Each structure stands twice: as structure tokens, then as C-alpha cells.
């Protein structure tokens, strides 16, 4: 698990996002089938993103990554969202 965590976080950091805009409606649509606890964390994260509080979105997104069962497409959306959030945080937004 720790190896997967390290690999996942490294991938998130290394992903270069040419478009740092986060379409929260698209993320919500892609995550409709996740478990209730995951949906709760998702709403926390997306509400923070919509408010421009990217630092507040990072932890709930990580909780989804490690606490919810996701399919391949959901993993891709989550990784992309996490990378964009990290890019916003790095820029001081």
C-alpha cells in the first residue's frame, strides 16, 4: 500500500497540467457511483475548489484516493483533479 501511495503521489506531482482549470461538474458526474463516504469527501473537495480554497481540497481528494473503490476512469479523473489542485497550490492560489 505504501508503495502504491508513493507512486500515486509522485505521479500527481509529476503530471504537467497544461490546463489548470478544474471542471467540478465533470468531476461530480464521473464520481456518481462512489460510496457515500467518498461522495461526502468529494463534496468537501469540490466545494473548496469552487471557493478557490485549493489547500482545503487536497486532503479530501487524498481520502477518496485511498478510501474509495474507483474504476479506471474515476482514477484518471481523480488524478487529473489532484494534479490541478497541486498546481494551484504551488502557484499560491
Buried (B, 14 or more C-beta within 10 A) or exposed (E): EEEEEEEBBEEBEEBEBEEBEBBBEEBBEBBEEBEEEBBBBBBBBBBBBEEEBBEBBBEBBBBBBEEBEBEEEBEEBBBBBBBBBBBBEEEEE
